[in-house]
Amino acid sequence: MNELISNILIGIGLSFSFFGCLGLIRLPDIYNRLQSATKCVTLGACCILLSLVIRYGFNDIGIKALIAIPVLFFTSTSGAHALLKGSHISGFKMWEKTVVDHYRDDTSEKVEETTEKS
């Protein structure tokens, strides 16, 4: 039974990873692409790691996989946030059909500060 559940989780993880990689190719701008990669691939990798915990139990492989899940989750999301904020500050244009830009005010303040210092 554990092997069946593990195989199902591996299949779910592979499909999330596949759709995340497909999003990297198909989506229009860096912001959408990084969101696809972060959310889908992180969830896919966490499902695969969870399948290792179920398959091997709490031995050395299972415990390492269990420790890797929160590390991967938190580092992936915070790294993606830093990349997106840096891309926005650097001036990468958003897709023309983008509805909301939450960083617009932050960027305009940074530009004003740098022009005042010059």
MDAnalysis code that builds the backbone (N, CA, C; Angstrom):
import MDAnalysis as mda
import numpy as np

u = mda.Universe.empty(354, n_residues=118, atom_resindex=np.repeat(np.arange(118), 3), trajectory=True)
u.add_TopologyAttr("name", ["N", "CA", "C"] * 118)
u.add_TopologyAttr("resid", np.arange(1, 119))
u.add_TopologyAttr("resname", ["MET", "ASN", "GLU", "LEU", "ILE", "SER", "ASN", "ILE", "LEU", "ILE", "GLY", "ILE", "GLY", "LEU", "SER", "PHE", "SER", "PHE", "PHE", "GLY", "CYS", "LEU", "GLY", "LEU", "ILE", "ARG", "LEU", "PRO", "ASP", "ILE", "TYR", "ASN", "ARG", "LEU", "GLN", "SER", "ALA", "THR", "LYS", "CYS", "VAL", "THR", "LEU", "GLY", "ALA", "CYS", "CYS", "ILE", "LEU", "LEU", "SER", "LEU", "VAL", "ILE", "ARG", "TYR", "GLY", "PHE", "ASN", "ASP", "ILE", "GLY", "ILE", "LYS", "ALA", "LEU", "ILE", "ALA", "ILE", "PRO", "VAL", "LEU", "PHE", "PHE", "THR", "SER", "THR", "SER", "GLY", "ALA", "HIS", "ALA", "LEU", "LEU", "LYS", "GLY", "SER", "HIS", "ILE", "SER", "GLY", "PHE", "LYS", "MET", "TRP", "GLU", "LYS", "THR", "VAL", "VAL", "ASP", "HIS", "TYR", "ARG", "ASP", "ASP", "THR", "SER", "GLU", "LYS", "VAL", "GLU", "GLU", "THR", "THR", "GLU", "LYS", "SER"])
u.atoms.positions = np.array([
    [0.815, -1.197, 0.000],
    [0.000, 0.000, 0.000],
    [0.862, 1.267, 0.000],
    [1.951, 1.229, 0.782],
    [2.844, 2.388, 0.818],
    [3.463, 2.649, -0.554],
    [3.776, 1.573, -1.266],
    [4.386, 1.741, -2.584],
    [3.392, 2.365, -3.571],
    [2.131, 2.002, -3.483],
    [1.114, 2.581, -4.357],
    [0.937, 4.074, -4.079],
    [0.828, 4.445, -2.815],
    [0.701, 5.859, -2.457],
    [1.939, 6.632, -2.888],
    [3.099, 6.038, -2.707],
    [4.347, 6.674, -3.123],
    [4.390, 6.891, -4.628],
    [3.965, 5.894, -5.390],
    [3.951, 6.040, -6.851],
    [2.952, 7.110, -7.303],
    [1.822, 7.203, -6.630],
    [0.835, 8.239, -6.967],
    [1.419, 9.624, -6.689],
    [2.078, 9.780, -5.547],
    [2.699, 11.069, -5.228],
    [3.821, 11.427, -6.207],
    [4.573, 10.438, -6.650],
    [5.605, 10.702, -7.653],
    [4.964, 11.158, -8.961],
    [3.866, 10.522, -9.344],
    [3.158, 10.944, -10.553],
    [2.618, 12.364, -10.445],
    [2.057, 12.703, -9.284],
    [1.561, 14.062, -9.070],
    [2.721, 15.055, -9.111],
    [3.819, 14.706, -8.461],
    [4.988, 15.591, -8.463],
    [5.562, 15.795, -9.846],
    [5.628, 14.731, -10.632],
    [6.137, 14.859, -11.999],
    [5.218, 15.705, -12.867],
    [3.905, 15.548, -12.681],
    [2.988, 16.355, -13.494],
    [3.063, 17.829, -13.115],
    [3.177, 18.161, -11.813],
    [3.350, 19.553, -11.423],
    [4.657, 20.118, -11.968],
    [5.709, 19.340, -11.893],
    [6.990, 19.798, -12.422],
    [6.932, 20.004, -13.930],
    [6.239, 19.115, -14.630],
    [6.089, 19.259, -16.077],
    [5.329, 20.535, -16.429],
    [4.220, 20.795, -15.728],
    [3.444, 21.997, -16.032],
    [4.194, 23.262, -15.641],
    [5.010, 23.193, -14.598],
    [5.845, 24.340, -14.251],
    [6.877, 24.632, -15.319],
    [7.489, 23.592, -15.854],
    [8.458, 23.771, -16.936],
    [7.779, 24.235, -18.216],
    [6.582, 23.751, -18.461],
    [5.811, 24.210, -19.614],
    [5.468, 25.693, -19.478],
    [5.177, 26.133, -18.261],
    [4.914, 27.545, -18.011],
    [6.123, 28.412, -18.277],
    [7.314, 27.887, -18.022],
    [8.532, 28.641, -18.321],
    [8.665, 28.924, -19.811],
    [8.158, 28.021, -20.622],
    [8.260, 28.187, -22.076],
    [7.110, 29.039, -22.612],
    [5.911, 28.840, -22.101],
    [4.715, 29.416, -22.705],
    [4.296, 30.790, -22.180],
    [4.627, 31.127, -20.954],
    [4.116, 32.371, -20.384],
    [4.867, 33.590, -20.927],
    [4.216, 34.769, -20.932],
    [4.722, 35.900, -21.707],
    [5.874, 36.703, -21.102],
    [5.963, 36.845, -19.783],
    [7.019, 37.693, -19.237],
    [7.707, 37.017, -18.059],
    [8.768, 37.664, -17.573],
    [9.593, 37.067, -16.524],
    [8.807, 36.859, -15.237],
    [7.852, 37.716, -14.957],
    [7.096, 37.621, -13.714],
    [6.177, 36.402, -13.713],
    [5.481, 36.177, -14.793],
    [4.622, 34.998, -14.899],
    [5.443, 33.717, -14.960],
    [6.547, 33.761, -15.657],
    [7.395, 32.567, -15.770],
    [7.964, 32.151, -14.425],
    [8.440, 33.119, -13.669],
    [9.021, 32.780, -12.368],
    [7.952, 32.313, -11.391],
    [6.745, 32.858, -11.494],
    [5.664, 32.382, -10.641],
    [5.324, 30.934, -10.964],
    [5.279, 30.615, -12.245],
    [4.997, 29.240, -12.655],
    [6.079, 28.293, -12.153],
    [7.308, 28.698, -12.325],
    [8.412, 27.835, -11.889],
    [8.411, 27.660, -10.376],
    [8.176, 28.721, -9.659],
    [8.232, 28.646, -8.201],
    [7.110, 27.787, -7.636],
    [5.897, 28.078, -8.033],
    [4.764, 27.369, -7.431],
    [4.683, 25.921, -7.880],
    [4.727, 25.694, -9.176],
    [4.529, 24.335, -9.685],
    [5.716, 23.424, -9.373],
    [6.902, 23.896, -9.638],
    [8.065, 23.028, -9.451],
    [8.326, 22.781, -7.968],
    [8.072, 23.773, -7.116],
    [8.233, 23.560, -5.674],
    [7.231, 22.525, -5.161],
    [5.983, 22.654, -5.584],
    [4.983, 21.672, -5.164],
    [5.304, 20.289, -5.722],
    [5.786, 20.225, -6.956],
    [6.163, 18.944, -7.540],
    [7.312, 18.283, -6.793],
    [8.334, 19.069, -6.474],
    [9.473, 18.514, -5.743],
    [9.080, 18.092, -4.333],
    [8.201, 18.865, -3.695],
    [7.750, 18.480, -2.351],
    [6.931, 17.200, -2.377],
    [6.131, 16.993, -3.413],
    [5.376, 15.734, -3.539],
    [6.324, 14.553, -3.733],
    [7.346, 14.741, -4.535],
    [8.308, 13.658, -4.752],
    [9.065, 13.348, -3.463],
    [9.460, 14.381, -2.725],
    [10.147, 14.150, -1.452],
    [9.226, 13.476, -0.432],
    [7.957, 13.862, -0.422],
    [7.002, 13.217, 0.481],
    [6.807, 11.749, 0.116],
    [6.862, 11.445, -1.173],
    [6.752, 10.042, -1.582],
    [7.942, 9.225, -1.081],
    [9.105, 9.858, -1.008],
    [10.270, 9.157, -0.445],
    [10.069, 8.860, 1.034],
    [9.475, 9.806, 1.753],
    [9.205, 9.575, 3.177],
    [8.232, 8.411, 3.343],
    [7.209, 8.370, 2.515],
    [6.221, 7.290, 2.625],
    [6.832, 5.950, 2.219],
    [7.630, 5.941, 1.173],
    [8.193, 4.686, 0.690],
    [9.241, 4.115, 1.638],
    [10.166, 4.958, 2.132],
    [11.282, 4.452, 2.932],
    [11.083, 4.606, 4.425],
    [10.053, 5.320, 4.857],
    [9.810, 5.467, 6.287],
    [10.762, 6.464, 6.918],
    [10.949, 6.329, 8.222],
    [11.783, 7.271, 8.950],
    [13.191, 6.738, 9.154],
    [13.819, 6.325, 8.072],
    [15.241, 5.996, 8.146],
    [16.015, 7.192, 7.599],
    [17.269, 6.995, 7.243],
    [18.093, 8.132, 6.827],
    [17.560, 8.825, 5.575],
    [17.039, 8.092, 4.610],
    [16.508, 8.700, 3.384],
    [15.236, 9.492, 3.690],
    [14.343, 8.914, 4.454],
    [13.079, 9.571, 4.775],
    [13.259, 10.835, 5.593],
    [14.168, 10.786, 6.553],
    [14.384, 11.963, 7.395],
    [15.034, 13.089, 6.595],
    [15.976, 12.762, 5.721],
    [16.579, 13.792, 4.866],
    [15.539, 14.419, 3.941],
    [14.651, 13.610, 3.407],
    [13.595, 14.141, 2.543],
    [12.631, 15.003, 3.348],
    [12.333, 14.594, 4.562],
    [11.435, 15.359, 5.414],
    [12.041, 16.706, 5.803],
    [13.329, 16.746, 6.011],
    [14.010, 18.007, 6.309],
    [14.091, 18.891, 5.066],
    [14.252, 18.282, 3.903],
    [14.397, 19.049, 2.663],
    [13.104, 19.735, 2.234],
    [11.949, 19.217, 2.633],
    [10.675, 19.802, 2.203],
    [10.523, 21.248, 2.678],
    [10.616, 21.552, 3.986],
    [10.463, 22.966, 4.379],
    [11.613, 23.853, 3.895],
    [12.814, 23.292, 3.811],
    [13.945, 24.080, 3.307],
    [13.693, 24.491, 1.865],
    [13.263, 23.555, 1.048],
    [12.954, 23.853, -0.353],
    [11.801, 24.831, -0.459],
    [10.776, 24.645, 0.344],
    [9.600, 25.510, 0.280],
    [9.959, 26.959, 0.606],
    [10.674, 27.177, 1.700],
    [10.956, 28.552, 2.116],
    [12.039, 29.215, 1.264],
    [13.070, 28.479, 0.883],
    [14.112, 29.102, 0.076],
    [13.638, 29.394, -1.342],
    [12.805, 28.556, -1.882],
    [12.299, 28.773, -3.235],
    [11.402, 30.005, -3.294],
    [10.504, 30.145, -2.347],
    [9.590, 31.283, -2.381],
    [10.304, 32.599, -2.082],
    [11.201, 32.597, -1.123],
    [11.907, 33.853, -0.826],
    [12.888, 34.211, -1.936],
    [13.516, 33.231, -2.548],
    [14.399, 33.507, -3.680],
    [13.650, 34.041, -4.882],
    [12.474, 33.502, -5.147],
    [11.658, 34.000, -6.261],
    [11.194, 35.420, -5.997],
    [10.845, 35.722, -4.759],
    [10.437, 37.085, -4.430],
    [11.581, 38.065, -4.656],
    [12.773, 37.692, -4.242],
    [13.933, 38.567, -4.441],
    [14.237, 38.755, -5.929],
    [14.136, 37.692, -6.707],
    [14.360, 37.815, -8.153],
    [13.314, 38.702, -8.814],
    [12.055, 38.554, -8.425],
    [11.001, 39.377, -9.009],
    [11.155, 40.842, -8.639],
    [11.467, 41.120, -7.402],
    [11.656, 42.510, -6.973],
    [12.856, 43.133, -7.680],
    [13.936, 42.375, -7.806],
    [15.108, 42.868, -8.525],
    [14.831, 43.087, -9.999],
    [14.050, 42.220, -10.600],
    [13.686, 42.389, -12.008],
    [12.836, 43.636, -12.203],
    [11.937, 43.876, -11.268],
    [11.077, 45.054, -11.386],
    [11.887, 46.334, -11.205],
    [12.788, 46.341, -10.246],
    [13.624, 47.522, -10.018],
    [14.559, 47.751, -11.205],
    [15.038, 46.669, -11.820],
    [15.928, 46.798, -12.979],
    [15.212, 47.295, -14.221],
    [13.896, 47.232, -14.237],
    [13.148, 47.797, -15.341],
    [12.611, 46.803, -16.350],
    [12.544, 45.531, -16.012],
    [11.941, 44.575, -16.933],
    [10.457, 44.901, -17.076],
    [10.020, 45.027, -18.289],
    [8.635, 45.401, -18.563],
    [7.691, 44.238, -18.299],
    [6.521, 44.602, -17.794],
    [5.469, 43.612, -17.596],
    [4.727, 43.400, -18.905],
    [4.022, 42.307, -18.977],
    [3.187, 41.989, -20.124],
    [2.135, 43.085, -20.266],
    [1.777, 43.449, -21.490],
    [0.857, 44.571, -21.702],
    [-0.540, 44.323, -21.138],
    [-0.929, 43.089, -20.905],
    [-2.247, 42.789, -20.347],
    [-2.219, 42.592, -18.830],
    [-1.126, 42.961, -18.188],
    [-1.036, 42.860, -16.738],
    [-1.994, 43.863, -16.111],
    [-2.740, 43.433, -15.105],
    [-3.783, 44.261, -14.512],
    [-3.252, 45.089, -13.343],
    [-2.457, 44.478, -12.447],
    [-2.030, 45.147, -11.223],
    [-0.511, 45.116, -11.122],
    [0.053, 46.248, -10.685],
    [1.493, 46.344, -10.438],
    [1.686, 46.826, -9.005],
    [1.893, 45.903, -8.085],
    [2.032, 46.265, -6.679],
    [3.371, 46.920, -6.367],
    [4.373, 46.724, -7.209],
    [5.699, 47.283, -6.949],
    [5.899, 48.658, -7.580],
    [4.937, 49.190, -8.303],
    [5.109, 50.457, -9.008],
    [5.485, 51.578, -8.041],
    [4.825, 51.668, -6.895],
    [5.126, 52.727, -5.937],
    [6.515, 52.560, -5.338],
    [6.918, 51.335, -5.057],
    [8.259, 51.093, -4.525],
    [9.329, 51.515, -5.521],
    [9.126, 51.224, -6.771],
    [10.108, 51.541, -7.800],
    [10.204, 53.045, -8.011],
    [9.077, 53.745, -8.017],
    [9.121, 55.187, -8.225],
    [9.814, 55.880, -7.063],
    [9.657, 55.377, -5.836],
    [10.367, 55.945, -4.691],
    [11.868, 55.715, -4.822],
    [12.285, 54.540, -5.271],
    [13.713, 54.242, -5.442],
    [14.324, 55.142, -6.501],
    [13.610, 55.388, -7.594],
    [14.127, 56.231, -8.672],
    [14.266, 57.658, -8.188],
    [13.290, 58.139, -7.411],
    [13.362, 59.503, -6.875],
    [14.527, 59.641, -5.920],
    [14.775, 58.624, -5.084],
    [15.882, 58.687, -4.132],
    [17.215, 58.736, -4.855],
    [17.382, 57.937, -5.897],
    [18.656, 57.912, -6.608],
    [18.885, 59.194, -7.401],
    [17.817, 59.810, -7.924],
    [17.996, 61.068, -8.658],
    [18.284, 62.219, -7.705],
    [17.724, 62.197, -6.478],
    [18.008, 63.242, -5.508],
    [19.445, 63.167, -5.008],
    [20.002, 61.956, -4.885],
    [21.369, 61.793, -4.405],
    [22.390, 62.196, -5.454],
    [22.037, 62.136, -6.725],
    [23.000, 62.420, -7.799],
    [23.308, 63.860, -7.955],
])
